[in-house]
Amino acid sequence: MVQPNNSAEGEGSIHLQIDELHRLNEARSADNTIFEPQSGIEKRESSTATSMGPTTPAVPAPEKKLTLFALRLAVLEKAATGLGTLGFIWATVVLLGGFAITLDQTDFWFITIILLIEGTRIFSRSHELEWQHQATWSIADAGINSFRALKISSSFIIENIKAIFKPVLAVRKQSQRSRDFARTIDSITTRNSDLQGKIVRTWTSSEVPLLPYAQWIFRARHISKMLYWLQLLSASACVALSLMKLIKRNYGEIEKGDTDKRNRESALNIFYSLALAEALLFLMEKAYSEFMISYCNLLDVVNKECDLGPSGLVSIKRFFYDAYSRCVNGSIFDGLKMDMVTFAMDLLASNSSDEQLIGAKILRQFAMNQRYSDDTLQKIGINISVIERLVEILNWTDQEEEEIRRSAAEILSKLAGKKQNSIRIAGVPGAMESISSLLQTCRSSSGASDEISEKRIISDHAHYGFLTFNHLGLLILKKLARDHDNCGKIGNTRGLLPKIIDFTHAEERFLKEEHGTPDDHIMTLKRSLQLVKRLASTTGNTGKNLRRNLSEIVFTISNIRDILRYGEKQPMLQQLGIEILTGLALEEDATERVGGTGGVLKELFNIFLNKGMLENDKQVITKAGEALAMLALESKNNCQRILKLGVLESLVQALEVRLARVNAARILRNLCTYSGSNCFHQLKGITNATPIVLKAIMSEEHKLQEVMVGLAAHVLAFLSPEESSLMFKKAEITEAEVANELVQILKKHRHPPIKVPRIRRFAIELAIWMMEDKPTNVQIFKDFGMEKELEFVLETTAELESFNIFSGTVGMSRHSTTIHSLVETALRLLADG
């Protein structure tokens, strides 16, 4: 519906809802046929209107919570490190340098212990972050286990406190986490078992045994845990030692007059205060970290918002540590520049298969998520190296790499939805061959050259989803085929067209079964037909080559015939098959192949003349009529085949059926024009249509009037002057009324109309027949001003009126007689009369 725009600046304007705009565009495209030119302006207008529709508000990225959290932790960490560094300098320069001899023994050892603890922690901080990274290096190892174990163990006290106040809730939450954890472990175990047969030539960093003994303890993933707890213990010890000294202040007695020791107490107080402040800040950082991770479940919340699933926690943790490392090692604002999409693209470019899988899964999830897809696809689309990587992954056929391959295919299927991105994908060297590798069909090898091996589409295997890859491959190709140049690349890719045609085959039982929900085989069949339809309707020389190549594949037409014959319960598939035949009929050789394939014309007529078609499926009737009209155009053989079917009488009756009358008139006109003189007697029955045609000329307009005027001259040609007079009387219409209507048509269409490009030609043809049939009609036309209108036609003729059909804006099947010749003939008859 139309809604007013309430904004002040947009007052008086209206906005069309997107869903209704789509319906209008679909209705407009449904009205367009091959018998009229189709300008690209309307398509651009519709796409512009769609792009100008209401935009969805910007959605905040979930990972911003993590980068902000990393920033806050880094502020505390750098503050603690700064205080620790200052305390270290104070102790080494002031205390140990100036008061080393005068210090009490306990103070000396306290200072030494604190310096060793804090110095080690400060100067090894980057190494601890490195160990933390190693703990999240692999998604396939138990890195997630150590993360969970660390999280559970470090939050044990918090969970118990929460359980005291909310015992039931705690038990439920803990059990739910246990189930999620178990599912994650199961998936990891399954992946690890799949990898057992594969030779791994490098170490996984999180599994490296640093020492030959006590390997479990000295693995990289466990050292990060050890460092974590050692830091907590060292900070706690620092707090205890500093507080002990600050409270007791037993720094030793100072004798009167001893100037060397008078500032010792102040210096020690400053040092212990700095050490206490540094340790407290560090403990505050860890407490804040545990509060956000364990109590507020920040990682779980972000993972849920990103919709990455249970295994996504590894990705989230890895992203957080990367952001935290940048904030700690560089500027505290460096981590704010990170985002999940760029992070995933970097992982995808890695040489580690596990990192590639993490990156691919993140990109797939964000690309498929409606909230984040636009931004994600835009970032991927402008990064050519990522597109090349995704295309390369399509060639990875190992069973262990199924998930990353499927993720790459799903990302590309979304990316190809944008025209500019589809051009970039097709521009990658070997892209079409890589996409072709997704389509799994095989034919048993046959050594005989006089037979074709049997075709078999590979269905899902117990350990590999071939059917899923078939769907994705066809979907990517279908979206790429929206671009004209991409269609040419698809046609030029060796072995790709035969693969696509193999998917258009369907067994009788699949077509006859009722499918409440889309069946996998039906979905594959539909996508393959949609793809072939786009290829067959391509314009220019590219389209000509594609139609030739498609029609030369021996299974193309017979597969479509089976769909027409057995697909009564699948009208959408029938419509797609019919539209493919219509596209192929643009080429003369393909037209003969279609007509010469047994049963195709018969099945098309069964659909076209089917009066019991459901209301929702009536579009199939229209498409079947267009296909028949195309197949009969300029094809003597097909016209004779149609006449042998004995459908002439039914076609005449169809002139009174509103849904079929336009195409029935086109078919009859083509039969009269191209059947040949030896079929005169077979076509004699067409004269029964004369009253219907005459009434339509007088009462209808637009397309229906055009086709009826075009048919009239050919129908009346079978009648003698006496018989034609009887037909005019039977229709209760005078020849003068028809003459006046023809003149009015020329007046109405002073310039060649796009929607009815042949109406002026047909009107002149009928006027010529009427003047040649009866000389008295010449004066009638003179009285109505026919001569003036014909002279105006001479000044406004265009190439638009010279063709029977159009491929886009290119005319095809040129009329044998030019409109100039027709006008000159009509003017000569008027002058002679």
N, C-alpha and C positions, 0 to 999 in steps of 0.2 A: 504494500500500500504506500501511498505518498504521504510523507510527513513533512510539515512545515519546519523550517529552520528558525529556531527562536532566538538565535544570536542577533545582536544589533546590527553588526556589519553585514550579515547575510539575510537581512529582512527581505521577504518577498521571494526568496529562492526556495527550491524544493530539493529533497534528497530521496533517491530511490533506494529502498532496501536491497542489500546485495542479493538475497535469495530470489527476489522478484526480478532483479536485473538479469540474473542468470537464466531465469525462465524466459524472459523476453528475448535474450540472445539465442537461446535454443529454438524458440519458435521462429525467429527470423532465419536461422540457418536451416530449419526444416523446410521453409518455403523456397529457399534457393535450390535451383536444379541445374542440371548440366545444359539445359536448353536456353539459358540466359547467362550473360557475362556476370562475373562476381568480382566486384571491385574490392581492393584491399582497404579502402577508406573506411568502410563500415566496420571492419575488423579492428582497425586502429581506434576508431571512435569507441567501440564497445570496450576495448582493453583500457583505454584512457578513462572511460567512465568507471570501470571497475577499480582502477588504481586510485581514483579520486573519491572513492567511497569512504565511509567512516573508518578511521584508523583506530586500532586497539591501543589502549594506553600502554606506556612502557612498563614492562615487568621488571622489578629489581632482581638482579642476579643473585641466586642463593649463595654463591661463593664469596660475595662481598662480606658476609658475616665472618667467614674464615679469615679473610685478609685483614679485616678490622681487628679481629681477635689476635691475629699474629702481630699486628702493629702494637697493640696494648702490651702483649707479653714482651715484645722487643724493647719497649720503653722501660719496663721494669728491669729487664735483663741488662740493658745498657747502663741504667742508673746504678744497678748493683755492681756491675763490672767497673764502672767509673769510681765508685766508692772503694771497691776492693783494690783497684790500682792505686788510688790515692793512699789508702792505708798501707799498701805494700811499700810504696815509696817512703811514706812517713816512718815506717818501721826500719827500713834499711838505711835510710839517710840520717834520720834524727835519733832514733832509739839505739839501734845497733851501731850506728856510726858515732854518735855522740855520747851515749850512756852505756855502751857495751860493758865497760869495766865496773861501773857503779850500779848496774841493775841487780836486783835481788835474783837469787837462783830460780825461784818459781816463776818470776816475771820473764826471765830469759827463756825458760823452756816453754812457757805459755805463748810468748811472742813467736818463738821458733815454730811451734806446732801450728799456730794459726796461719803463719806465713806459708808454711808448707801446704796446708789444706787449701787455703784460698788461692795461693799462687798456682797450684796444680789445677784447680777448678777454672780459674780465669783463663789461663793460657792453653787449656785443653778443651775449651768450650766448642770450638769449631770441629774438633775431632769427635766430640760427643754427638753433634748434629750429623756428622758423616755416618756414625754408627746407626743413628736413628734412620737415616736414609737407607742404609743397607737392610734394615729390618723390614722396609716396605718395598724392596727392589723388585720382588717377584709376586705376581698374583697367584702363581701356581704352587708356590711353596707354602710353608706354614707360617709365613710372615703375619698373616691375619690372625693366626692362633696366638702368637706371641703378643700381638697388639691387644687381643681380647684378654689374654691372661694378665697382661700388664694393667689393663683397664680394670679388670675384676679385682685383682689383688690390691691395687692402689686405692680402690674405692670400697674396700671391704668394710671399713669402719663406717663410712657414710651410708652404705646400704643397710647396715645393721641398725643405725640410728633411725633411718627412715622406716625400717621394718617395725620398730617399737611403736611408732605412732600410726603407721598404716600397714599392719601386717598382711591383710588380705591383698591390698593393692600391690605390695612388694612381692608377694608370692606369685601373683598373676604376671607381673611384669617380668620377674626373673624367669618364669617358665616360658613366657613368650620369647624372651631373648635366647633362652636355651634352645628352643625349637628353631629360631632363625639361624643360630650358630650351627646347629646340627645340619641344617639344610646346606649351609655354606660349606661346611666340612665335607659333606657328601659330594657336592659338586667338585670340590678340589680333589678329593680322593679319586673320583671318576676320571678327571682329567689326568691325574698322575698315573693312573693305571693305563690310560690310553698311550701315555708317553713311554711306557716301559720298553716297548719294542724299538724305540728310536734312540740312536746313538747320540749322546750329548757330549760334545767335544770341549766345552768350556765349563768352568765352575759357575754355579749360581752364587752370587756374592753373599747372600744371607745364609748359605750352607757351608761356607769355607771353614774347615777345622784348622784354627791357627796353630795349635800345638798337637803333637802326636798323641798325647794322653789327655784324658778328661775332655774329649772332643765336644760333648754336649754343652759343657760350660763355655768353652772357648769358640763357639760358633758366633759369627758376626751378629746374628739376630738376637743372641742372648747377652752379648756384651753390652748392647744398648740398654738393656734392662739393668744390668749390673751397675753401669755408670749412673743410671738414673737414681738408684737407691744409694749408691756411694755419695752422690752429690747431696742428697737429702741428709744422710748421716753426717757428712762433713759440715754442712750448714748448721745442723742442730748442735754438733759439738762446738762449733764456733760461737753460737749463741750462749751455750752453757758456760764456756770458758770466759767469754767476755763479761757476761752478767756476774759471774762469780767474782771476778776481779773488780768490776765497777761497784759492786755492793760492799765487799770487804775493804777494798782500797788498802790492802796491806802491802804497800810498796817498800817497806823498810824505813827505819829511822834516819832522819837527816840531822847531823850535828850542827850546832850553831857555828856560823862562820864558814860552813862548807859550801862555797859558791858553785861547785861543780854539780851538785845534786839539787839545787833549788828549783829547777824547772822539770825535774824528772817526773814528779807526780802529774803535772799538767800534760806533759807529753804522753805519758801512759794513758791518762784518761781520754785524750784525743784519739789515741790509737784504738783502745778498746771500744770507744764509741763508734769509730768508723767501721771496725770489724763487726760490731753488733748491728749497725744500720745496714751494712752490706748483706749480712746473713739474713736479717729480717726481710729485706727487700726480695732476696732470692726465694725465701720461704713463702713470702706473699705471692710471688709470681707462680710458684708451684701450686699454692692453694687456690689461686684464681684459675689456673689451668685445670686443676682437678675439679673445681666447682663447675666450670663451663662444660668440661667433657663428661664427667661422671654424673653430676647432679642435673645439669640442664640438658645433657645429651646433645650438645651442639653438633657433633659430627653426625649423629643419627638424624637430627633435624634437617641438616643440609643435605644429607644423603637422600632423605625422603622427599625433599623439595626438588632435588635433581632427578628423582625417580630412577636411581641407578640399581636398586635391588640390594639384597644382602651382601653380595660380593663387592658392591660399590664402595663399602667402607674403606677398602684398601686404596681405592682411587682418591677418596676424599682425604684420607690420612696423608697420602703421598703429596697431594696438592698443598695441604696445610703445612707440612714440613718444608716444602720448597719455598712457600711464601715466608715462613718464619725464618728460614736460613737467609733469604735475601734481606729481610729487615735487620737481622743481627749482624751479618757480615758486611752489609753496605749501608746505605741510608735507610732509616726506619720507614721511609715511604716507598722503597723499592718493591716491597711485597704487594702494595696496593695496585700496582700496574698489572698484576697477574689476573688472568681469568681462566675458567675451566676449558673454554674452547681452544685458546692458544696453547694451554698446557697439554691438552689432548693431541693437538696437531704436532707438538714437539715430541711427544711420546710415540706417535705414529711413525715419525721419521727415524726412530731409534733402530739400532741393530738387534735389540733384544726382542724376542718373540712375545714375551710376557708384557713388556712395555707397549709394544704395538697393539696387543689385544686390549690393554687398558685404554689406550687412546682411541681405538676404534669403537669400543663399547660406549665410551663417553660421547663421542661425536654422533654415534647412531642414536643414543637416547635423546640428546639435545636436538638432533635434526628431526626426530619423530615427534617430539613434544611440541604441541601447538603454541605454547607460550614462548619457547625459545628458538623455534625453527627458523624464523626469518633472519634473526641476527646470526645464528650459527651458519646457515647456508650462505649468507653474504660473506662471512669471513672465509669460509672454505672456498667459495667461488672466486675470490680474488687472489688465492694462493695456488698458483699453478703447480708448485712442487707437491702440495698435498693431493691435488686432483690426480697427478701422475702416480703418486704412491697408491691411491685408492684403486686406480685402474690396474696397476701392477699386481695388487693383491688378488684381483679377480682370477689370475692365472694360478693361484696357489691351490692345488687340488688334493694335497695331503689330508687325510682324515683328521689329523691333529689340528689342522688349521681351518677347520670348517667354520668355527664361530667367527673368527676374524674375517674370513671371506664373506660370510653372510652379512656381517656388519658393514663391510665395505660396499657390498651390493645394495644394501638398504639405503646407505648414505647417498650413493650415486643415483638411486631411483628418485630420491627426494630432490637432489641437486639438479637433475635433468628436467625438473618441472619448470625451471626458469630458462627462457630461450637463450640468454647470453651464456648461462652456465652450460647449457647443452652444447653450444658451439665450442666452448672450451674443452668439454669432455671429448667430443668427437675430434678435436684438434690434436689430442695426445697421440703420438705415433703408436700404432698397434691397438688403439682403443677398441675398434670394432671386433678385432680378433679376440681381445680379452673378454668382451661382452659375449661374443659367440661361444666362448668356452663355458659359459654358464648354462647353455642349452644342451641338455644331455639326451641325444637320440642316437640310436645306432642301427645299422643294417648289417645283417649277417653277410659275411663276405661270400661272393659268388664268382667263380672263375669264368662262368659263361658270359659271353658278350651279348647274347640274345635274350637275356632276362635281367630283371632288377631284383636285387636282394630284398628280403622282407624287412620292413621297418618295425622298430620297437622303441617306444618311448620309455626311458628308464624311470621307474617310480622310486619312491623313497626306499632306501636301504635301511637295515636295522641300525646302522651306525652312521648314516649320511643322508641328509635331506635333499636328494636330487630334485624332487618336485618343487621344493621351495626355491631352489636356484633357477629352475625353469620359469617360475612365475616372475622372479625378479629380473631375469634376463629379458623376457618379453616386455615387462613394464618399462625397463630402461630404454629399450629400442623403440617402444611406442612413443615415449616422450621425446626421444631424439628425433623421431620422424616428423615432428612438427616443423622442423626446419628443412627447407628445400635442399640445401647442400648436403645435409646429413642423410637424406634419403638416397642421394647418389652414392655416398660412402657405404651405406648399407648394401646397396645393390652391387657395388664393386668388391665387397668383401667375399673372398673365395669360400664357397660352401655355406654361406649364411642363409641365402634365400631358400635353398632346399630344406634346411633345418626348420626354418619358420613354417614352410608349407607342411612339413611333417606334423606339426602341432595342430594344423587345421583339420586333421582326420579325427573322426569320432565314430565309435561303434554304435550300431543301431540301438542297443540296449541303454546306453547312456543318454541318448537323445529322447527316448520314449519314456524314461523314468521321470516321476514327479520329484522335483527337488525343492523341499521347503526352504532350505538354505543353500547358498551357492556351493556346488560340489567342486572339489579341486580340479577334476578333469574338465568340468564345464567352464571354470574360471580360466584355465589354461587355453581352452578352445576360444573363449571370448577374446582374450588378449591377443592371441595370434591373429584372429580375424580382424580385430581393430587395427593391428599393425599392417596387415596386408592391404586393408582398405586405404590406409593413408599412403602406402607406397603406390597403389594402383591409381590413386587420384592426383598424383604429383604432376605438376605442369611442366611444360617445356620439353627439351630434348632428354632431360633426366627422366621425366615421366614416361616418355616414349620408350626409352631403353628398359626401364623397370617393367612396364607392361609387357614388353616383348619377352623379357627374361622370365617373368612370372607365368605367362601363358605357355612358355616352352617347357616348363616343368610339368611332367605328365600327370601329376597327382592334383594339381591346383583345381582344375574345373570339376573333376570327379569327386573330390572331397566336398566341394560346395554343393554339388548335386545331392550327395547323401544328406547333407544338412537340410536342404530344401525338402527332400523326400520324407525324412523321418523326424524332422525337428518341429512338428506341429506344436509341441508343448514348450518349445524354445523360440518364440517369435523374435526375440532380440538377436539370436544367432542367425535366424533366417534373414533378418533385415541386413545384418552385416554381410552375409554371403551374397545377397542380391546387390548390395552397393559395390561389392568387389567386381561382380560381373558387369555392372554398369561402367565402372572405371576401365575394365579391360576392353570393353566394346569401343573405346576411343580409337583403338588400333584395328585396322582391317583384318590382319591375320588373326588376331585374338578373337575378333568377332566370329570368324569362320570356325575357329576351334571351339568356341562356346556353343554355337549352333550345331556343330557336328558331333558334339558329345551327347550320346543318347540320353533322353529323358530330361535334359535341362529346360528346354522350351516348354515341355509338357508340365513340369513341376512349377515353373513360373506362372503359367496360365491357371493351374490349379489354385495357386495362392491369389492371383489377381482377380479371378472370377468367383472367389469364395465369399458367398454372402453371409455365411455363419461366423465370420471373424468377430472376435470380441472387440468392444469399443476401444480398449487400451492398445489393441494390436493392429488397428487400422492403418497405421503408418506403413506397415509391411505391404499392404495392398498398393499404396501409392508408389513405393519403391519398386515393387514388382512390375508395375505398369511402365515406369521410367526405363527399367532394364529391357523390357520387351520392345519398347519404342526405339531404344538405342540399337538393339540387335537387328531390328528390321530396317534400320536406316542404311541405305545404299548397299544392301546385301540381298541380291536376288535369290541366293540359295536359302537364306533364312526366311525370306518372305514365302517362298514355296513350301518350306518345311512347316511354317505356321498354317498355311492354307490346308495342308494335308492333315493337320490336327482337327479340322472341322470346327473351328471356334469362331467363324465369321459371324454367324447368327448371334452367338453370345456376346461378341464385341459390339454388335449393333444394339443389343439390349442394354449393354453397359453404358451406352451414351445417355441413358436416363438415370443412371445411378450416380448420385452427386460425388461420391468418393472416387469413382473410377472414370468418370466421363472425359476428363481432360486427357488422360493417357490413352483411353480407348480411341479417342479421336486421332491422337498422334499415330497410334499403331495402324488404324485404318488408312490414314493418309499415306503412310509409308508403304503399306501393302499395295495401294493403288498406284503409287509412283514407281516402285522398284520391282514389282513382281514379274513384269514382262508381258508382252502382248499375248503370249500363249495361255495366260491365266485369266483372260477376259471373262470367260463363262463362269469360272469359279468365283469371280468377284461380282458377278451380276447381282447377287443378293444384297449387296451393299446399298442399292438404291432404296431399300426400305427405310434407310436412315434419313432420307431427304427431309421429311416433315420435322423430325427432331432437330436436325441441323439448322433448318431455316428459323425455327422458333427460338433456338438458342442465339442465333445471330441478332435477332431483334430484341431479345430480353436480357441477355447477359452482357458482361463486360470483362475487361482485363484478360487473363490467360484463357479462360473458357471461350470467350468471344474470339480470341485470336485463333485457337485451334479449330473452332467450328467454321470460321471463315476460310481457313486453309483447307479444311476437308470438303467444304461445299463445292468448290470448283471441280474436284476430282469425282465426287459422287454424281454431280449433275452431268458429267461427261459421259456417263453410261446411259443417259436418257436421250431420247429424240425430243425435238421441240414440242410435240404433242404430249409426250409423257411428262416432260418437265412442267408444262402448264397444269396438268392434272395434279402433280405433286404440290405446286404452289396453292392450288385450290384446296387440296387436302389439308395443307397446313394453315389455311385461312389467312394467307399472306399474299399480297400482290407483289409483282416484280418491281413496281414503282417504289413500294415501301422498302424493299431490299436495296434498290439503287440509292434511295435517299440515305439509308443507314450507312452504306459504303462511303458516300460523300462525307457524311458526318464523322466517320472514323478518320478520314484524311484531315478534316478540319480540326478534330480534337487532338490529333497527333501530328502537329506541324513539324516536329523534330523526332528523329528515331528514338522511341522510348526503350529504356534498358530492360524493363520488366516484360515487355511484349515486343521484342525487336523485329519480329516478322509480320506484324499486323498490317502495316502499309503494303508490303509486298503481296500478302494474301488478298487484301481488299482489291488491289489492282488486277490480280489474276482472276478473281471472281467477276469483276466488272468486264474484263476482256471476254470471258466465256459468255456472259449475258449479252453483250453486244454482238458477238459472233453467232450466238444461238438465234436471236431474233433482232433483225434490223430496227424494229420499232423501239427497242431499248436504247438505241443511240440517242434519239431525241430526248428521251427521259433523262439520261445522264447530262445532256447539254443543258436542259432546263434547270437541273439542280446545281449547275456550276462545276461540273467535274473537270472541265478543261483547265480552269483556273487553278484548281487544287493540284492537278497533275503537274502543271508548270512549277508550282511551289515545291513539289516533291523533288523535281529535278535539281532545284537549288539547295536542297537540304539532305541529299542522300549521304550515307556514310557506310564505312566498312561494316559497321554493326549489323546492317541489314543483309549482308552477303553470306551469312553462315547459318547452318542448321543448329550447330551446337557450339559450346565454348568450353575451353579448359582454362579456368580463371578468367583472364582478360584476353586470351588468345582464341581467335575464331578457328573452328575446324569444320570440315565437310562443307565446302563452299558450294553455293547454289550454282547450277549449270547455266542459268540465265541471270544476267545482271538486272538490277532493278531499273537501270537506265533503259535497257532494251524493252522491259515491260511497259514503262511509261511511254516510250516512243510508239510501241504497238498500240496502246490505248489511244494516244493522241491521233494516230493515223486513222483508226476506226472512227473516231469522233469527226475528223475532217472529212472522211469519205462519206459519212452519213449526212 
